[in-house]
């Protein structure tokens, strides 16, 4: 998937493809110890975790990345994106955009590099030209923000609050953050979500993208934490706080395995995230 996306984007601009390419707390006044105990039990109630496969996530991400492909006719500099980011949200059912909001995007392109930014704005609000918002010009990592835009696009996302919906929200947020990214702008698209020890089995075949697999042998890797015993993407619910945990491999820079933990605000699809590198391999990749 990594190489496929990069190759397709590079072809658009006339370049030769790559060869391989974060508690809920509350206080209540109550009169009896029995009620205190019941309230504490409810607040601490933890549902059984739900586990997910990497294959379904990979398929969904591939579709999202195809929808976010930057058109060849995109001008250099910052411009209004010709791609509708709302089409990406549709893929992540049961998530949806709150009817009070709309998603709009800006795209930056400079030669073979690119980056984008997606904003949630009230329906009917003006989406200004990016040049009117940027002082001194924009760069690959300096993006325009309309005055009516929400700070976090996930404030405009709603769903059925199922455990699966939180996993999908974790993926959706990252795909929207990666919207319009090309070459040096790419980060999340270089990550492969894992659900098993990547050194189990016979390894990648000639039909696989080598950049989706860590180098072998595993003995050459240095672990910063204990090796995971269960690699599957997991969602747990304690009280009304959902936590998503998953592992990824990325070849970018010095190849590494990462642990991602997203903790959701009660009743929302906004989350705080902690990402840490838990293992590092010998292979390096630079764009």
Backbone as CSV, one residue per row, in Angstrom:
resi,resn,N_x,N_y,N_z,CA_x,CA_y,CA_z,C_x,C_y,C_z
1,UNK,0.819,-1.199,0.000,0.000,0.000,0.000,0.852,1.248,0.000
2,UNK,1.960,1.216,0.764,2.821,2.393,0.844,3.394,2.731,-0.512
3,UNK,4.046,1.763,-1.110,4.666,2.005,-2.402,3.636,2.334,-3.457
4,UNK,2.488,1.653,-3.418,1.440,1.896,-4.403,0.994,3.339,-4.378
5,UNK,0.777,3.889,-3.159,0.324,5.286,-3.062,1.385,6.242,-3.553
6,UNK,2.619,6.039,-3.124,3.687,6.948,-3.513,3.933,6.897,-5.011
7,UNK,3.920,5.701,-5.565,4.143,5.570,-7.002,3.058,6.288,-7.792
8,UNK,1.794,6.098,-7.365,0.693,6.725,-8.097,0.785,8.244,-8.030
9,UNK,1.140,8.780,-6.856,1.254,10.224,-6.728,2.408,10.758,-7.563
10,UNK,3.515,10.054,-7.556,4.671,10.527,-8.304,4.425,10.493,-9.800
11,UNK,3.695,9.482,-10.264,3.390,9.418,-11.708,2.594,10.636,-12.139
12,UNK,1.710,11.125,-11.229,0.884,12.273,-11.573,1.727,13.484,-11.925
13,UNK,2.903,13.600,-11.291,3.728,14.769,-11.493,4.946,14.474,-12.348
14,UNK,4.916,13.347,-13.030,5.957,13.077,-14.000,7.241,12.543,-13.429
15,UNK,7.202,11.909,-12.250,8.417,11.379,-11.664,8.411,9.859,-11.745
16,UNK,9.586,9.294,-11.789,9.722,7.846,-11.856,9.300,7.246,-10.535
17,UNK,8.475,6.189,-10.504,8.007,5.599,-9.252,9.145,5.039,-8.417
18,UNK,8.861,4.909,-7.110,9.825,4.280,-6.217,10.003,2.832,-6.629
19,UNK,11.187,2.367,-6.417,11.444,0.979,-6.758,10.806,0.066,-5.729
20,UNK,10.885,0.389,-4.472,10.236,-0.420,-3.436,9.686,0.513,-2.353
21,UNK,9.183,0.226,-2.645,8.725,1.310,-1.799,8.390,0.817,-0.417
22,UNK,-3.709,9.073,23.276,-4.392,10.319,25.889,-6.623,9.817,27.165
23,UNK,-9.211,11.827,33.188,-10.145,10.660,33.227,-11.460,11.306,33.480
24,UNK,-12.150,10.570,32.915,-13.385,11.199,33.334,-13.463,11.156,34.845
25,UNK,-13.707,12.357,35.523,-13.856,12.386,36.977,-15.059,13.235,37.300
26,UNK,-15.808,12.884,38.335,-16.965,13.677,38.704,-17.195,13.595,40.194
27,UNK,-17.886,14.584,40.762,-18.228,14.587,42.174,-19.734,14.708,42.281
28,UNK,-20.338,13.914,43.175,-21.771,14.008,43.372,-22.063,13.936,44.869
29,UNK,-23.101,14.691,45.280,-23.538,14.668,46.663,-24.640,13.633,46.800
30,UNK,-24.384,12.608,47.582,-25.375,11.565,47.790,-25.440,11.234,49.269
31,UNK,-26.521,10.601,49.708,-26.778,10.497,51.130,-26.417,9.165,51.756
32,UNK,-26.263,8.105,50.970,-26.026,6.819,51.612,-24.796,6.145,51.075
33,UNK,-24.037,5.409,51.931,-22.859,4.675,51.483,-23.191,3.685,50.392
34,UNK,-24.375,3.103,50.430,-24.758,2.123,49.416,-24.816,2.777,48.052
35,UNK,-25.313,4.008,47.993,-25.374,4.722,46.726,-23.984,5.074,46.229
36,UNK,-23.088,5.390,47.141,-21.715,5.682,46.746,-21.094,4.479,46.075
37,UNK,-21.298,3.329,46.685,-20.729,2.103,46.120,-21.287,1.828,44.740
38,UNK,-22.585,2.008,44.561,-23.203,1.744,43.260,-22.678,2.707,42.215
39,UNK,-22.527,3.987,42.603,-22.015,4.976,41.644,-20.593,4.641,41.246
40,UNK,-19.771,4.253,42.217,-18.393,3.889,41.909,-18.337,2.693,40.987
41,UNK,-19.194,1.705,41.224,-19.203,0.512,40.378,-19.548,0.869,38.948
42,UNK,-20.512,1.787,38.765,-20.916,2.174,37.424,-19.792,2.902,36.704
43,UNK,-19.142,3.838,37.447,-18.085,4.627,36.833,-16.906,3.765,36.431
44,UNK,-16.669,2.685,37.196,-15.503,1.853,36.940,-15.807,0.660,36.031
45,UNK,-17.038,0.529,35.597,-17.413,-0.627,34.789,-16.610,-0.675,33.503
46,UNK,-16.013,-1.803,33.252,-15.199,-1.972,32.059,-15.803,-3.052,31.171
47,UNK,-16.053,-2.737,29.931,-16.569,-3.739,29.014,-15.433,-4.628,28.538
48,UNK,-15.778,-5.794,28.063,-14.762,-6.688,27.517,-14.133,-6.035,26.297
49,UNK,-12.828,-6.152,26.139,-12.184,-5.531,24.974,-12.639,-6.185,23.676
50,UNK,-12.614,-5.405,22.617,-12.936,-5.933,21.287,-11.688,-5.837,20.428
51,UNK,-11.417,-6.912,19.691,-10.199,-6.995,18.887,-10.556,-6.923,17.407
52,UNK,-9.610,-6.411,16.618,-9.874,-6.202,15.200,-8.691,-6.682,14.368
53,UNK,-8.945,-6.957,13.110,-7.901,-7.437,12.211,-7.284,-6.280,11.447
54,UNK,-6.040,-6.465,11.072,-5.343,-5.440,10.304,-5.800,-5.425,8.849
55,UNK,-6.272,-6.556,8.344,-6.653,-6.641,6.931,-7.785,-5.686,6.594
56,UNK,-8.806,-5.633,7.449,-9.921,-4.733,7.198,-9.504,-3.279,7.264
57,UNK,-8.617,-2.975,8.192,-8.112,-1.608,8.318,-7.306,-1.227,7.084
58,UNK,-6.475,-2.134,6.622,-5.662,-1.866,5.439,-6.532,-1.583,4.221
59,UNK,-7.578,-2.374,4.035,-8.477,-2.183,2.899,-9.165,-0.826,2.964
60,UNK,-9.618,-0.436,4.165,-10.296,0.836,4.350,-9.345,2.003,4.098
61,UNK,-8.128,1.882,4.608,-7.142,2.947,4.414,-6.772,3.100,2.938
62,UNK,-6.675,2.003,2.250,-6.337,2.072,0.825,-7.404,2.838,0.053
63,UNK,-8.678,2.574,0.364,-9.766,3.291,-0.304,-9.706,4.782,0.020
64,UNK,-9.425,5.098,1.293,-9.357,6.502,1.700,-8.231,7.222,0.986
65,UNK,-7.098,6.562,0.859,-5.953,7.180,0.191,-6.185,7.362,-1.304
66,UNK,-6.924,6.454,-1.899,-7.257,6.612,-3.309,-8.168,7.812,-3.523
67,UNK,-9.132,8.014,-2.596,-10.041,9.153,-2.713,-9.325,10.479,-2.489
68,UNK,-8.227,10.430,-1.735,-7.500,11.657,-1.404,-6.382,11.976,-2.387
69,UNK,-6.263,11.217,-3.460,-5.198,11.461,-4.434,-5.264,12.888,-4.974
70,UNK,-4.108,13.511,-5.056,-4.043,14.903,-5.507,-4.119,14.956,-7.038
71,UNK,-5.086,15.692,-7.582,-5.208,15.777,-9.041,-3.970,16.402,-9.679
72,UNK,-3.653,15.957,-10.863,-2.471,16.440,-11.583,-2.544,17.934,-11.842
73,UNK,-3.734,18.458,-12.053,-3.890,19.881,-12.403,-3.793,20.811,-11.193
74,UNK,-3.517,20.275,-9.996,-3.404,21.111,-8.792,-2.262,22.109,-8.946
75,UNK,-2.491,23.406,-8.715,-1.431,24.406,-8.877,-0.418,24.356,-7.740
76,UNK,0.748,24.929,-7.964,1.750,25.024,-6.910,1.293,26.014,-5.845
77,UNK,1.837,25.843,-4.627,1.448,26.677,-3.495,0.178,26.158,-2.848
78,UNK,-0.411,26.967,-1.995,-1.662,26.598,-1.343,-2.847,26.987,-2.213
79,UNK,-3.814,26.103,-2.294,-5.034,26.356,-3.051,-6.182,25.600,-2.386
80,UNK,-7.400,25.916,-2.793,-8.532,25.132,-2.316,-8.444,23.747,-2.953
81,UNK,-8.576,22.710,-2.141,-8.466,21.354,-2.668,-9.596,21.050,-3.640
82,UNK,-9.247,20.351,-4.685,-10.234,19.900,-5.656,-10.865,18.574,-5.238
83,UNK,-10.438,18.044,-4.091,-10.945,16.775,-3.562,-11.843,17.053,-2.361
84,UNK,-13.000,16.418,-2.308,-13.941,16.615,-1.205,-13.617,15.648,-0.066
85,UNK,-13.115,16.120,1.076,-12.767,15.214,2.175,-13.973,14.510,2.796
86,UNK,-15.174,15.021,2.557,-16.379,14.374,3.089,-16.545,12.974,2.514
87,UNK,-16.032,12.759,1.300,-16.135,11.430,0.686,-15.319,10.392,1.454
88,UNK,-14.276,10.822,2.135,-13.470,9.907,2.932,-14.235,9.471,4.173
89,UNK,-14.936,10.414,4.807,-15.711,10.092,6.008,-16.767,9.029,5.703
90,UNK,-17.347,9.076,4.529,-18.390,8.118,4.140,-17.884,6.681,4.239
91,UNK,-16.612,6.477,3.997,-16.043,5.137,4.059,-16.041,4.562,5.467
92,UNK,-16.039,5.434,6.483,-15.846,5.003,7.864,-17.164,4.879,8.635
93,UNK,-18.180,4.340,7.996,-19.461,4.110,8.669,-19.252,3.200,9.876
94,UNK,-19.914,3.493,11.005,-21.073,4.372,11.238,-20.716,5.821,11.572
95,UNK,-19.470,6.227,11.361,-19.125,7.626,11.581,-19.744,8.495,10.488
96,UNK,-20.046,9.719,10.826,-20.648,10.646,9.872,-20.363,12.073,10.323
97,UNK,-20.551,13.005,9.421,-20.369,14.423,9.733,-21.656,14.975,10.329
98,UNK,-21.546,15.645,11.466,-22.712,16.299,12.063,-23.326,17.261,11.048
99,UNK,-24.641,17.248,10.937,-25.329,18.029,9.901,-25.098,19.534,10.019
100,UNK,-24.595,19.993,11.173,-24.329,21.417,11.347,-22.996,21.837,10.723
101,UNK,-22.206,20.853,10.285,-20.856,21.156,9.811,-20.599,20.636,8.414
102,UNK,-19.577,21.186,7.808,-19.094,20.745,6.513,-17.582,20.624,6.597
103,UNK,-16.999,19.765,5.791,-15.554,19.646,5.736,-15.037,20.314,4.476
104,UNK,-13.984,21.108,4.643,-13.327,21.778,3.538,-11.828,21.551,3.653
105,UNK,-11.124,21.598,2.543,-9.690,21.300,2.579,-8.896,22.262,1.710
106,UNK,-7.666,22.500,2.138,-6.679,23.213,1.346,-5.587,22.231,0.949
107,UNK,-4.969,22.501,-0.186,-3.901,21.636,-0.685,-2.675,22.479,-0.990
108,UNK,-1.519,21.968,-0.560,-0.246,22.583,-0.908,0.509,21.651,-1.842
109,UNK,1.103,22.211,-2.888,1.939,21.418,-3.796,3.136,22.252,-4.209
110,UNK,4.265,21.603,-4.209,5.487,22.249,-4.670,6.350,21.169,-5.309
111,UNK,6.382,21.181,-6.618,7.091,20.143,-7.357,6.527,18.773,-6.965
112,UNK,7.367,17.892,-6.449,6.918,16.546,-6.114,6.448,16.424,-4.662
113,UNK,6.480,17.513,-3.891,6.049,17.505,-2.496,4.637,18.053,-2.357
114,UNK,3.942,17.601,-1.331,2.594,18.096,-1.110,2.120,17.845,0.308
115,UNK,1.145,18.626,0.722,0.510,18.452,2.018,-0.866,19.085,1.941
116,UNK,-1.768,18.630,2.788,-3.106,19.187,2.804,-3.573,19.392,4.232
117,UNK,-4.682,20.083,4.391,-5.273,20.279,5.711,-6.782,20.298,5.551
118,UNK,-7.464,19.576,6.449,-8.928,19.481,6.414,-9.502,20.215,7.613
119,UNK,-10.466,21.086,7.359,-11.117,21.846,8.423,-12.607,21.534,8.472
120,UNK,-13.164,21.502,9.697,-14.611,21.411,9.889,-15.128,22.811,10.155
121,UNK,-16.137,23.203,9.381,-16.679,24.561,9.472,-18.207,24.508,9.518
122,UNK,-18.858,25.496,10.141,-20.319,25.523,10.134,-20.856,25.560,8.710
123,UNK,-21.928,24.864,8.488,-22.561,24.873,7.169,-22.952,26.302,6.811
124,UNK,-22.604,26.717,5.625,-22.931,28.063,5.159,-21.867,29.086,5.410
125,UNK,-20.820,28.721,6.164,-19.754,29.686,6.419,-18.863,29.809,5.193
126,UNK,-18.169,30.920,5.097,-17.323,31.196,3.939,-16.007,30.453,4.039
127,UNK,-15.614,29.852,2.933,-14.324,29.159,2.858,-13.398,30.047,2.036
128,UNK,-12.548,30.829,2.709,-11.766,31.847,1.997,-10.607,31.281,1.187
129,UNK,-10.137,32.099,0.269,-8.945,31.743,-0.488,-7.765,31.653,0.478
130,UNK,-6.923,30.645,0.364,-5.820,30.480,1.323,-4.849,31.647,1.358
131,UNK,-4.635,32.301,0.225,-3.692,33.417,0.182,-4.141,34.583,1.061
132,UNK,-5.459,34.672,1.311,-5.977,35.735,2.167,-5.734,35.443,3.644
133,UNK,-5.360,34.215,3.952,-5.153,33.805,5.351,-3.685,33.708,5.727
134,UNK,-2.819,33.656,4.734,-1.395,33.451,4.990,-0.627,34.755,4.872
135,UNK,0.164,35.046,5.880,1.014,36.225,5.858,2.447,35.784,5.588
136,UNK,3.034,36.325,4.556,4.392,35.936,4.199,4.452,34.649,3.420
137,UNK,3.298,34.133,3.003,3.288,32.921,2.191,3.284,31.665,3.025
138,UNK,2.705,30.623,2.488,2.649,29.346,3.179,3.755,28.429,2.733
139,UNK,3.976,27.400,3.530,4.964,26.386,3.200,4.321,25.013,3.350
140,UNK,5.114,23.992,3.115,4.611,22.629,3.190,3.941,22.337,4.524
141,UNK,4.516,22.878,5.622,3.981,22.588,6.956,3.403,23.825,7.651
142,UNK,3.153,24.882,6.897,2.471,26.058,7.429,1.193,26.240,6.639
143,UNK,0.065,25.892,7.265,-1.190,25.833,6.531,-2.160,26.938,6.931
144,UNK,-3.064,27.297,6.040,-4.069,28.319,6.331,-5.221,27.745,7.150
145,UNK,-5.808,28.575,8.024,-6.961,28.166,8.830,-8.028,29.252,8.787
146,UNK,-9.222,28.926,8.307,-10.320,29.897,8.298,-10.751,30.246,9.723
147,UNK,-11.244,31.455,9.917,-11.643,31.902,11.243,-12.762,31.090,11.862
148,UNK,-13.643,30.520,11.056,-14.787,29.759,11.569,-14.477,28.272,11.752
149,UNK,-13.279,27.857,11.441,-12.940,26.436,11.507,-12.769,25.957,12.945
150,UNK,-13.219,24.736,13.219,-13.004,24.111,14.523,-11.532,23.747,14.657
151,UNK,-11.027,23.753,15.889,-9.621,23.394,16.104,-9.365,21.927,15.788
152,UNK,-10.341,21.076,16.024,-10.194,19.640,15.816,-11.332,19.155,14.934
153,UNK,-10.987,18.613,13.793,-12.005,18.178,12.843,-12.930,17.117,13.444
154,UNK,-12.444,16.345,14.428,-13.265,15.289,15.017,-14.400,15.832,15.878
155,UNK,-14.387,17.137,16.197,-15.521,17.749,16.894,-16.777,17.709,16.028
156,UNK,-16.612,17.590,14.733,-17.741,17.576,13.808,-18.171,16.162,13.447
157,UNK,-17.530,15.152,14.038,-17.837,13.758,13.706,-18.700,13.129,14.785
158,UNK,-19.699,12.378,14.385,-20.562,11.651,15.310,-20.735,10.225,14.824
159,UNK,-21.262,9.350,15.712,-21.429,7.950,15.355,-22.272,7.227,16.377
160,UNK,-22.233,5.884,16.349,-23.119,5.103,17.211,-22.491,4.720,18.552
161,UNK,-21.272,5.160,18.834,-20.556,4.908,20.089,-20.214,3.433,20.307
162,UNK,-20.257,2.649,19.282,-19.815,1.252,19.397,-18.306,1.228,19.544
163,UNK,-17.766,0.111,20.058,-16.322,0.008,20.198,-15.637,0.124,18.842
164,UNK,-16.230,-0.467,17.829,-15.657,-0.391,16.489,-15.588,1.048,16.000
165,UNK,-16.593,1.858,16.344,-16.611,3.236,15.860,-15.426,4.033,16.384
166,UNK,-14.933,3.666,17.584,-13.774,4.390,18.123,-12.500,4.002,17.376
167,UNK,-12.364,2.748,17.026,-11.219,2.351,16.213,-11.256,3.066,14.869
168,UNK,-12.431,3.113,14.265,-12.562,3.788,12.982,-12.251,5.272,13.112
169,UNK,-12.636,5.883,14.237,-12.340,7.298,14.451,-10.840,7.533,14.550
170,UNK,-10.127,6.589,15.173,-8.669,6.710,15.260,-8.038,6.672,13.875
171,UNK,-8.548,5.808,13.025,-8.029,5.712,11.662,-8.448,6.917,10.827
172,UNK,-9.703,7.329,10.952,-10.207,8.462,10.170,-9.424,9.732,10.469
173,UNK,-9.185,10.007,11.742,-8.445,11.226,12.096,-7.066,11.237,11.460
174,UNK,-6.419,10.104,11.468,-5.074,10.041,10.878,-5.117,10.171,9.361
175,UNK,-6.118,9.604,8.734,-6.239,9.741,7.281,-6.540,11.186,6.901
176,UNK,-7.363,11.871,7.686,-7.647,13.277,7.396,-6.423,14.146,7.644
177,UNK,-5.635,13.794,8.656,-4.392,14.534,8.900,-3.396,14.336,7.757
178,UNK,-3.476,13.208,7.092,-2.561,12.888,5.997,-3.105,13.341,4.647
179,UNK,-4.279,13.917,4.624,-4.955,14.334,3.397,-4.027,15.200,2.536
180,UNK,-3.857,14.794,1.297,-3.056,15.572,0.355,-1.559,15.460,0.528
181,UNK,-1.098,14.552,1.370,0.345,14.441,1.619,1.034,13.701,0.478
182,UNK,2.124,14.276,-0.003,2.915,13.657,-1.058,4.385,13.755,-0.671
183,UNK,5.105,12.699,-0.885,6.565,12.650,-0.737,7.003,13.135,0.639
184,UNK,7.676,14.283,0.767,8.152,14.727,2.070,7.015,15.073,3.031
185,UNK,5.821,15.245,2.528,4.675,15.516,3.402,4.085,14.265,4.022
186,UNK,4.451,13.091,3.495,3.862,11.832,3.956,4.449,11.379,5.281
187,UNK,3.602,10.958,6.196,4.013,10.399,7.479,3.170,9.167,7.815
188,UNK,1.885,9.390,8.113,1.000,8.295,8.511,0.831,7.256,7.400
189,UNK,0.862,7.681,6.171,0.693,6.727,5.069,1.845,5.743,4.975
190,UNK,2.941,6.019,5.660,4.062,5.090,5.687,3.924,4.047,6.794
191,UNK,2.875,4.131,7.606,2.649,3.177,8.695,1.747,2.039,8.244
192,UNK,2.124,0.825,8.619,1.306,-0.356,8.389,0.773,-0.846,9.725
193,UNK,-0.549,-0.958,9.850,-1.155,-1.441,11.092,-0.926,-2.949,11.211
194,UNK,-0.525,-3.395,12.388,-0.206,-4.802,12.630,-1.278,-5.481,13.481
195,UNK,-1.408,-6.794,13.311,-2.275,-7.559,14.209,-1.623,-8.870,14.657
196,UNK,-0.368,-9.061,14.297,0.387,-10.253,14.684,1.865,-9.919,14.677
197,UNK,2.647,-10.760,15.291,4.100,-10.578,15.287,4.577,-10.580,13.839
198,UNK,5.146,-9.480,13.353,5.504,-9.393,11.931,6.648,-10.307,11.513
199,UNK,7.333,-10.921,12.476,8.407,-11.849,12.123,7.947,-13.295,12.118
200,UNK,6.682,-13.543,12.408,6.156,-14.892,12.316,5.929,-15.249,10.849
201,UNK,6.011,-16.503,10.548,5.770,-16.936,9.182,6.994,-16.801,8.311
202,UNK,6.782,-16.932,7.027,7.892,-16.977,6.070,8.323,-15.604,5.587
203,UNK,7.602,-14.562,5.948,7.993,-13.219,5.518,7.323,-12.811,4.220
204,UNK,7.632,-11.632,3.709,6.986,-11.119,2.497,7.368,-11.924,1.258
205,UNK,6.443,-11.987,0.322,6.680,-12.646,-0.959,7.019,-11.588,-1.997
206,UNK,7.271,-12.034,-3.208,7.575,-11.104,-4.296,6.389,-10.206,-4.636
207,UNK,5.198,-10.638,-4.238,3.996,-9.865,-4.518,3.707,-8.825,-3.440
208,UNK,4.432,-8.873,-2.330,4.204,-7.952,-1.226,5.054,-6.698,-1.354
209,UNK,4.598,-5.617,-0.739,5.367,-4.381,-0.681,6.398,-4.527,0.432
210,UNK,7.676,-4.564,0.119,8.694,-4.760,1.160,8.713,-3.655,2.201
211,UNK,8.211,-2.468,1.866,8.195,-1.374,2.827,7.096,-1.515,3.874
212,UNK,6.273,-2.561,3.750,5.252,-2.821,4.755,5.714,-3.847,5.775
213,UNK,6.951,-4.310,5.634,7.459,-5.372,6.511,8.779,-4.959,7.141
214,UNK,8.971,-5.262,8.438,10.261,-4.968,9.081,11.336,-5.903,8.552
215,UNK,12.563,-5.419,8.602,13.672,-6.225,8.116,13.882,-7.452,8.997
216,UNK,14.504,-8.453,8.430,14.831,-9.689,9.145,16.337,-9.867,9.190
217,UNK,16.840,-10.569,10.197,16.128,-11.294,11.249,15.689,-10.378,12.389
218,UNK,14.736,-10.886,13.193,14.220,-10.131,14.333,15.303,-9.875,15.375
219,UNK,16.331,-10.727,15.391,17.420,-10.584,16.365,18.186,-9.274,16.188
220,UNK,18.091,-8.671,14.988,18.796,-7.413,14.737,18.054,-6.192,15.280
221,UNK,16.877,-6.420,15.803,16.060,-5.317,16.317,16.346,-5.066,17.792
222,UNK,16.246,-3.798,18.212,16.444,-3.412,19.606,15.103,-2.967,20.194
223,UNK,14.717,-3.634,21.277,13.433,-3.350,21.909,13.600,-2.370,23.063
224,UNK,12.743,-1.355,23.089,12.748,-0.356,24.149,11.752,-0.703,25.250
225,UNK,10.833,-1.602,24.970,9.819,-2.068,25.915,9.696,-3.576,25.731
226,UNK,8.998,-4.262,26.626,8.751,-5.689,26.393,8.000,-5.900,25.082
227,UNK,8.342,-6.951,24.400,7.694,-7.273,23.128,6.215,-7.580,23.359
228,UNK,5.308,-7.045,22.538,3.873,-7.303,22.745,3.540,-8.794,22.706
229,UNK,2.582,-9.192,23.523,2.084,-10.577,23.491,0.820,-10.678,22.647
230,UNK,0.137,-9.559,22.437,-1.047,-9.513,21.577,-0.947,-8.247,20.730
231,UNK,-0.812,-8.442,19.439,-0.584,-7.317,18.523,-1.870,-6.744,17.954
232,UNK,-3.003,-7.346,18.205,-4.236,-6.940,17.550,-4.713,-5.549,17.982
233,UNK,-5.247,-4.753,17.064,-5.894,-3.495,17.449,-7.011,-3.784,18.448
234,UNK,-7.045,-3.011,19.540,-7.961,-3.290,20.645,-8.687,-2.030,21.084
235,UNK,-9.981,-2.189,21.402,-10.767,-1.087,21.960,-11.378,-1.549,23.274
236,UNK,-11.215,-0.772,24.336,-11.818,-1.064,25.637,-12.627,0.153,26.081
237,UNK,-13.628,-0.101,26.925,-14.469,0.966,27.456,-14.525,0.849,28.964
238,UNK,-14.098,1.873,29.691,-14.185,1.936,31.148,-15.042,3.125,31.501
239,UNK,-16.202,2.845,32.108,-17.168,3.919,32.302,-17.593,4.430,30.946
240,UNK,-17.369,5.701,30.670,-17.687,6.240,29.339,-16.441,6.732,28.636
241,UNK,-15.295,6.157,28.988,-14.033,6.514,28.346,-13.558,5.346,27.481
242,UNK,-13.445,5.579,26.208,-12.974,4.549,25.277,-11.480,4.723,25.054
243,UNK,-10.778,3.580,24.981,-9.341,3.593,24.711,-9.045,2.659,23.547
244,UNK,-8.340,3.184,22.575,-7.939,2.409,21.397,-6.430,2.205,21.467
245,UNK,-5.995,0.965,21.248,-4.557,0.680,21.208,-4.244,-0.152,19.977
246,UNK,-3.175,0.228,19.271,-2.753,-0.559,18.120,-1.273,-0.330,17.870
247,UNK,-0.700,-1.228,17.087,0.722,-1.169,16.755,0.890,-0.972,15.256
248,UNK,1.953,-0.246,14.892,2.254,-0.068,13.476,3.742,-0.272,13.230
249,UNK,4.042,-0.570,11.986,5.425,-0.581,11.515,5.584,0.539,10.511
250,UNK,6.705,1.261,10.588,7.027,2.280,9.588,8.488,2.149,9.197
251,UNK,8.791,2.188,7.901,10.171,2.133,7.436,10.826,3.503,7.369
252,UNK,10.047,4.578,7.601,10.542,5.930,7.384,11.577,6.329,8.430
253,UNK,12.662,6.924,7.959,13.774,7.227,8.849,14.457,5.921,9.184
254,UNK,14.579,5.633,10.450,15.064,4.328,10.871,13.850,3.463,11.174
255,UNK,13.751,2.331,10.534,12.560,1.505,10.664,12.242,1.238,12.132
256,UNK,10.944,1.204,12.454,10.544,1.081,13.851,9.142,0.510,13.989
257,UNK,8.880,-0.053,15.175,7.552,-0.474,15.580,7.049,0.564,16.570
258,UNK,5.799,1.002,16.380,5.210,2.023,17.239,3.966,1.501,17.945
259,UNK,3.762,1.963,19.181,2.535,1.700,19.926,1.734,2.998,19.983
260,UNK,0.470,2.920,19.616,-0.412,4.083,19.619,-1.543,3.851,20.622
261,UNK,-1.769,4.792,21.527,-2.868,4.707,22.490,-3.692,5.990,22.401
262,UNK,-4.948,5.855,21.996,-5.872,6.980,21.878,-6.918,6.885,22.988
263,UNK,-7.074,7.928,23.783,-8.065,7.965,24.858,-9.100,9.031,24.527
264,UNK,-10.355,8.604,24.441,-11.427,9.468,23.959,-12.110,10.259,25.073
265,UNK,-12.482,11.489,24.746,-13.289,12.298,25.655,-14.664,11.646,25.794
266,UNK,-15.248,11.618,27.000,-16.578,11.012,27.171,-17.608,11.623,26.230
267,UNK,-18.272,10.761,25.484,-19.338,11.215,24.597,-18.882,11.898,23.341
268,UNK,-17.561,11.845,23.022,-17.060,12.526,21.838,-16.155,11.604,21.028
269,UNK,-15.851,12.036,19.824,-14.868,11.338,18.995,-13.559,12.113,18.926
270,UNK,-13.369,13.067,19.817,-12.061,13.689,19.985,-11.254,12.827,20.946
271,UNK,-9.969,12.739,20.712,-9.141,11.919,21.591,-7.770,12.536,21.779
272,UNK,-7.155,12.172,22.885,-5.752,12.479,23.105,-4.964,11.244,22.728
273,UNK,-3.793,11.428,22.190,-3.040,10.265,21.722,-1.616,10.270,22.245
274,UNK,-1.099,9.071,22.489,0.293,8.883,22.868,0.893,7.860,21.909
275,UNK,1.928,8.263,21.231,2.616,7.362,20.306,4.048,7.220,20.762
276,UNK,4.508,5.996,20.901,5.893,5.788,21.310,6.535,4.687,20.478
277,UNK,7.808,4.883,20.229,8.587,3.893,19.498,8.986,2.796,20.475
278,UNK,8.612,1.558,20.179,8.903,0.469,21.105,10.010,-0.455,20.599
279,UNK,10.358,-0.335,19.344,11.457,-1.146,18.802,12.033,-0.451,17.590
280,UNK,13.318,-0.690,17.357,14.009,-0.048,16.236,14.874,-1.067,15.511
281,UNK,14.803,-1.017,14.200,15.576,-1.939,13.373,16.743,-1.263,12.708
282,UNK,17.546,-2.025,11.965,18.759,-1.492,11.357,18.553,-0.759,10.047
283,UNK,17.469,-1.045,9.347,17.271,-0.467,8.015,16.827,0.998,8.105
284,UNK,17.254,1.794,7.131,16.880,3.195,7.105,16.307,3.562,5.734
285,UNK,15.371,4.505,5.739,14.742,4.978,4.512,14.608,6.486,4.583
286,UNK,15.129,7.157,3.592,15.012,8.612,3.517,14.470,8.980,2.148
287,UNK,13.598,9.958,2.090,13.062,10.440,0.824,14.008,11.479,0.253
